[in-house]
């Protein structure tokens, strides 16, 4: 094996690195940040997103501030933001 081969980690090894380990808390935090970023990127207020998703403004604010998502909320928000549901949970 050459020096070059030993210096480049296999892609799977990079994905399995300890600093990349996802916990339910990090996944939820990523989803919360994603929700706010997607909403803001589309120029939507919390009231606008509530209207589009069928959720209340209070629900939107709570979700952006750490409340747990339900499956129904994820699907409603994804449809309103025109993204795949997975994009709100990763």
ABEGO torsion letter per residue (X at the ends): XBAAAAABBBAAAAAABAAABBBAAAAAAAAAAAAAAAAAAAGBBAAAAAAAAGBBAAAAAAAAAGBBBBAAAAAAAAAAAGBBAAAAAX
